[in-house]
Amino acid sequence: MKNNSKVVKLNLIGVFFKLRHYTCVYVCMMCISGVV
């Protein structure tokens, strides 16, 4: 169980970094949509 929780934690961290990476793109898209 401990090993599984460790893997889940790493997966969550990976997802967090991916989301953080795409946050800028998401904000840019929102700004473009607002302008248009």
N, C-alpha and C positions, 0 to 999 in steps of 0.2 A: 504494500500500500504506500509506503514511504517513497519508494522508487517511482510509482505512478504519479504521486502528488508532485514529485520533483519534475517529471516530464511535463505535467500540466502547467507548472509554474513557468518552465522554459517556453512552452508554446504561447502562454499568455504574454510573456515578455516579447516574443517574436511578433505577435499580433500587434502589441502596443507600439513597437518600433515601426511596423508597416503603416499603422494608422497615423502615427506622428509624421511619417514620411509623406503620406498622401494628404495630410491636413492642409498643407500649403496649396496643393493643387485644388483641393475641395474649396478652400476660401477663394482662390482665384476664379473658379467656376461660378461661385455664388456672386462674386463681384461683377463678373461679365453678365450673368443673368440679370442682376439688378440694373446694370447700365442699359441692357437691351430690354 
